Amino acid sequence: MIMQESQDKTVDFLADLPIFQHLTDEQLADLADIAEAYSFSRGSIIAYQRDVADSLYIVRDGRLFATAVDDQG
Protein backbone atom coordinates (compact mmCIF):
# COMPACT_ATOMS: atom_id res chain seq x y z
CA MET A 1 0.00 0.00 0.00
CA ILE A 2 1.26 3.46 -0.87
CA MET A 3 1.06 6.06 1.87
CA GLN A 4 -1.01 9.14 0.96
CA GLU A 5 1.97 11.50 1.02
CA SER A 6 3.88 9.17 -1.25
CA GLN A 7 0.89 8.82 -3.59
CA ASP A 8 0.58 12.61 -3.83
CA LYS A 9 4.24 12.88 -4.82
CA THR A 10 3.76 10.12 -7.39
CA VAL A 11 0.70 11.86 -8.84
CA ASP A 12 2.63 15.13 -9.10
CA PHE A 13 5.55 13.38 -10.78
CA LEU A 14 3.30 11.60 -13.28
CA ALA A 15 1.31 14.77 -14.02
CA ASP A 16 4.52 16.53 -15.10
CA LEU A 17 5.30 13.89 -17.73
CA PRO A 18 4.12 14.78 -21.25
CA ILE A 19 2.82 11.25 -21.87
CA PHE A 20 0.36 11.57 -18.97
CA GLN A 21 -0.62 15.25 -19.23
CA HIS A 22 -3.97 14.42 -20.85
CA LEU A 23 -5.07 12.33 -17.85
CA THR A 24 -7.52 13.61 -15.27
CA ASP A 25 -6.59 13.90 -11.59
CA GLU A 26 -8.62 10.76 -10.91
CA GLN A 27 -6.84 8.83 -13.66
CA LEU A 28 -3.44 9.98 -12.37
CA ALA A 29 -4.40 8.84 -8.85
CA ASP A 30 -5.46 5.45 -10.25
CA LEU A 31 -2.14 5.16 -12.05
CA ALA A 32 -0.23 6.15 -8.91
CA ASP A 33 -2.13 3.45 -6.99
CA ILE A 34 -0.70 0.70 -9.19
CA ALA A 35 2.75 2.24 -9.71
CA GLU A 36 5.68 0.55 -8.01
CA ALA A 37 8.96 2.27 -7.21
CA TYR A 38 12.21 0.42 -7.79
CA SER A 39 15.76 1.37 -7.03
CA PHE A 40 18.66 -0.12 -8.97
CA SER A 41 22.35 -0.03 -8.25
CA ARG A 42 24.75 1.41 -10.79
CA GLY A 43 25.45 -1.16 -13.50
CA SER A 44 22.30 -3.20 -12.84
CA ILE A 45 20.67 -4.94 -15.76
CA ILE A 46 16.92 -4.34 -15.75
CA ALA A 47 16.04 -5.96 -19.07
CA TYR A 48 17.64 -8.09 -21.73
CA GLN A 49 17.52 -7.81 -25.47
CA ARG A 50 14.45 -9.61 -26.87
CA ASP A 51 12.66 -9.65 -23.48
CA VAL A 52 8.90 -9.41 -23.85
CA ALA A 53 7.83 -6.06 -22.42
CA ASP A 54 5.13 -6.30 -19.75
CA SER A 55 5.94 -3.10 -17.85
CA LEU A 56 6.67 0.56 -18.40
CA TYR A 57 9.71 1.93 -16.64
CA ILE A 58 9.97 5.66 -15.99
CA VAL A 59 13.29 6.96 -14.76
CA ARG A 60 12.75 9.44 -11.96
CA ASP A 61 16.40 10.00 -11.19
CA GLY A 62 19.53 8.76 -12.89
CA ARG A 63 20.21 7.33 -16.33
CA LEU A 64 19.58 4.21 -18.34
CA PHE A 65 21.86 2.93 -21.04
CA ALA A 66 20.79 0.52 -23.75
CA THR A 67 23.37 -1.74 -25.31
CA ALA A 68 22.78 -4.13 -28.20
CA VAL A 69 24.67 -7.39 -28.01
CA ASP A 70 25.38 -9.63 -31.00
CA ASP A 71 26.10 -13.39 -31.05
CA GLN A 72 29.76 -12.77 -30.15
CA GLY A 73 28.80 -10.81 -27.05
PALUM-947008 format. One line per 3 residues: number of its first residue (from 1); their letters; for each residue x, y, z of N, C-alpha, C, CB. Coordinates in Angstrom, 1 decimal, padded with zeros to 4 digits. Glycine has a CB too. Layout:
N
NUM) A) X Y Z X Y Z X Y Z X Y Z | ...
END
This chain:
73
1) MIM) 000.8 -001.2 000.0 000.0 000.0 000.0 000.9 001.2 000.0 -001.0 000.0 001.2 | 000.5 002.2 -000.8 001.3 003.5 -000.9 000.7 004.4 000.1 001.2 004.0 -002.3 | 001.5 005.1 000.9 001.1 006.1 001.9 000.6 007.3 001.1 002.2 006.5 002.9
4) QES) -000.4 008.0 001.7 -001.0 009.1 001.0 000.0 010.2 000.5 -002.0 009.8 001.9 | 001.0 010.5 001.4 002.0 011.5 001.0 002.8 011.0 -000.2 002.9 011.8 002.2 | 003.1 009.8 -000.2 003.9 009.2 -001.3 003.1 009.1 -002.5 004.3 007.8 -000.9
7) QDK) 001.8 008.8 -002.4 000.9 008.8 -003.6 000.8 010.2 -004.2 -000.5 008.3 -003.2 | 000.7 011.2 -003.3 000.6 012.6 -003.8 001.8 013.0 -004.6 000.4 013.6 -002.7 | 003.0 012.6 -004.1 004.2 012.9 -004.8 004.3 012.1 -006.1 005.5 012.5 -004.0
10) TVD) 003.8 010.9 -006.2 003.8 010.1 -007.4 002.8 010.8 -008.4 003.3 008.7 -007.1 | 001.7 011.2 -008.0 000.7 011.9 -008.8 001.3 013.1 -009.4 -000.6 012.2 -008.1 | 002.0 013.9 -008.6 002.6 015.1 -009.1 003.7 014.8 -010.1 003.2 015.9 -007.9
13) FLA) 004.5 013.8 -009.9 005.6 013.4 -010.8 004.9 012.9 -012.1 006.4 012.2 -010.2 | 003.9 012.1 -012.1 003.3 011.6 -013.3 002.6 012.7 -014.1 002.3 010.5 -012.9 | 002.0 013.7 -013.4 001.3 014.8 -014.0 002.3 015.7 -014.8 000.6 015.6 -013.0
16) DLP) 003.5 015.7 -014.4 004.5 016.5 -015.1 005.1 015.9 -016.4 005.7 016.9 -014.2 | 004.8 014.6 -016.6 005.3 013.9 -017.7 004.4 014.1 -018.9 005.4 012.4 -017.4 | 004.9 014.5 -020.1 004.1 014.8 -021.3 003.2 013.6 -021.6 005.0 015.1 -022.4
19) IFQ) 003.6 012.4 -021.5 002.8 011.2 -021.9 001.5 011.1 -021.1 003.6 010.0 -021.7 | 001.5 011.7 -019.8 000.4 011.6 -019.0 -000.4 012.9 -018.8 000.8 011.1 -017.6 | 000.0 013.9 -019.5 -000.6 015.3 -019.2 -002.1 015.3 -019.6 000.1 016.3 -020.0
22) HLT) -002.6 014.4 -020.5 -004.0 014.4 -020.9 -004.9 013.7 -019.8 -004.1 013.8 -022.2 | -004.3 013.1 -018.8 -005.1 012.3 -017.9 -005.7 013.3 -016.8 -004.2 011.3 -017.2 | -006.9 012.9 -016.3 -007.5 013.6 -015.3 -006.8 013.3 -013.9 -009.0 013.2 -015.2
25) DEQ) -007.2 014.1 -012.9 -006.6 013.9 -011.6 -007.0 012.5 -011.1 -007.1 015.0 -010.6 | -008.2 012.1 -011.3 -008.6 010.8 -010.9 -007.8 009.7 -011.6 -010.1 010.6 -011.2 | -007.6 009.8 -012.9 -006.8 008.8 -013.7 -005.4 008.8 -013.2 -006.9 009.1 -015.2
28) LAD) -004.8 009.9 -012.9 -003.4 010.0 -012.4 -003.4 009.3 -011.0 -003.0 011.4 -012.2 | -004.4 009.5 -010.2 -004.4 008.8 -008.9 -004.5 007.3 -009.0 -005.6 009.4 -008.0 | -005.3 006.9 -010.0 -005.5 005.5 -010.2 -004.1 004.9 -010.7 -006.5 005.2 -011.3
31) LAD) -003.4 005.6 -011.6 -002.1 005.2 -012.1 -001.1 005.1 -010.9 -001.6 006.1 -013.2 | -001.1 006.1 -010.1 -000.2 006.2 -008.9 -000.5 005.0 -008.0 -000.4 007.5 -008.2 | -001.8 004.6 -007.9 -002.1 003.5 -007.0 -001.5 002.2 -007.4 -003.6 003.3 -007.0
34) IAE) -001.3 002.0 -008.7 -000.7 000.7 -009.2 000.8 000.8 -009.5 -001.5 000.2 -010.4 | 001.3 002.0 -009.4 002.8 002.2 -009.7 003.6 001.6 -008.6 003.1 003.7 -009.9 | 004.7 001.1 -009.0 005.7 000.6 -008.0 007.0 001.2 -008.2 005.8 -001.0 -008.2
37) AYS) 007.7 001.6 -007.1 009.0 002.3 -007.2 010.1 001.2 -007.0 009.1 003.4 -006.1 | 011.1 001.3 -007.9 012.2 000.4 -007.8 013.5 001.3 -007.7 012.3 -000.5 -009.0 | 014.5 000.7 -007.1 015.8 001.4 -007.0 016.8 000.3 -007.5 016.1 001.9 -005.6
40) FSR) 017.6 000.8 -008.4 018.7 -000.1 -009.0 020.0 000.4 -008.7 018.4 -000.3 -010.5 | 021.0 -000.4 -008.4 022.4 000.0 -008.2 023.0 000.3 -009.6 023.2 -001.1 -007.5 | 024.0 001.1 -009.6 024.7 001.4 -010.8 025.2 000.1 -011.4 026.0 002.3 -010.5
43) GSI) 025.0 000.0 -012.8 025.4 -001.2 -013.5 024.4 -002.3 -013.5 026.7 -001.7 -012.9 | 023.3 -002.1 -012.9 022.3 -003.2 -012.8 021.7 -003.4 -014.2 021.2 -002.9 -011.8 | 021.4 -004.6 -014.5 020.7 -004.9 -015.8 019.2 -005.1 -015.4 021.2 -006.2 -016.4
46) IAY) 018.3 -004.3 -016.1 016.9 -004.3 -015.7 016.1 -005.0 -016.8 016.4 -002.9 -015.5 | 016.7 -005.3 -018.0 016.0 -006.0 -019.1 017.1 -006.5 -020.0 015.0 -005.0 -019.8 | 016.7 -007.5 -020.7 017.6 -008.1 -021.7 017.0 -007.9 -023.1 017.9 -009.6 -021.4
49) QRD) 017.9 -007.9 -024.1 017.5 -007.8 -025.5 016.6 -009.0 -025.8 018.8 -007.9 -026.4 | 015.5 -008.7 -026.5 014.4 -009.6 -026.9 013.5 -010.0 -025.7 015.1 -010.9 -027.4 | 013.6 -009.4 -024.6 012.7 -009.6 -023.5 011.3 -009.2 -023.9 013.1 -008.9 -022.1
52) VAD) 010.3 -009.9 -023.6 008.9 -009.4 -023.8 008.5 -008.3 -022.8 007.9 -010.6 -023.8 | 008.1 -007.2 -023.3 007.8 -006.1 -022.4 006.5 -006.3 -021.8 007.9 -004.7 -023.2 | 006.4 -006.2 -020.5 005.1 -006.3 -019.8 005.0 -005.2 -018.7 005.0 -007.7 -019.1
55) SLY) 005.9 -004.2 -018.8 005.9 -003.1 -017.9 006.4 -001.8 -018.6 006.8 -003.4 -016.6 | 006.1 -000.7 -017.9 006.7 000.6 -018.4 007.5 001.1 -017.3 005.5 001.6 -018.8 | 008.8 001.4 -017.6 009.7 001.9 -016.6 009.9 003.4 -016.9 011.1 001.2 -016.7
58) IVR) 009.8 004.2 -015.9 010.0 005.7 -016.0 011.1 006.0 -015.0 008.7 006.5 -015.7 | 012.1 006.6 -015.6 013.3 007.0 -014.8 013.0 008.3 -014.1 014.6 007.0 -015.6 | 013.0 008.2 -012.7 012.7 009.4 -012.0 014.1 010.2 -011.7 012.1 009.1 -010.6
61) DGR) 015.1 009.4 -011.5 016.4 010.0 -011.2 017.5 009.1 -011.7 016.6 010.3 -009.7 | 018.4 009.6 -012.4 019.5 008.8 -012.9 019.5 008.6 -014.4 019.5 007.4 -012.2 | 020.1 007.6 -014.9 020.2 007.3 -016.3 020.1 005.8 -016.6 021.5 007.9 -016.9
64) LFA) 019.6 005.6 -017.8 019.6 004.2 -018.3 020.4 004.2 -019.6 018.1 003.7 -018.6 | 021.1 003.1 -019.8 021.9 002.9 -021.0 021.4 001.6 -021.7 023.4 002.9 -020.8 | 021.2 001.7 -023.0 020.8 000.5 -023.8 022.0 000.1 -024.6 019.5 000.8 -024.6
67) TAV) 022.3 -001.2 -024.5 023.4 -001.7 -025.3 022.9 -003.0 -026.1 024.6 -002.1 -024.4 | 023.1 -003.0 -027.4 022.8 -004.1 -028.2 024.0 -005.1 -028.2 022.4 -003.7 -029.7 | 023.7 -006.4 -028.1 024.7 -007.4 -028.0 024.4 -008.3 -029.2 024.7 -008.1 -026.7
70) DDQ) 025.5 -008.7 -029.9 025.4 -009.6 -031.0 025.8 -011.0 -030.5 026.3 -009.2 -032.2 | 025.8 -012.0 -031.4 026.1 -013.4 -031.1 027.5 -013.6 -030.4 026.0 -014.3 -032.3 | 028.4 -012.7 -030.7 029.8 -012.8 -030.1 029.9 -012.0 -028.8 030.8 -012.2 -031.1
73) G) 028.8 -011.5 -028.4 028.8 -010.8 -027.1 029.0 -009.4 -027.1 029.8 -011.4 -026.2
END
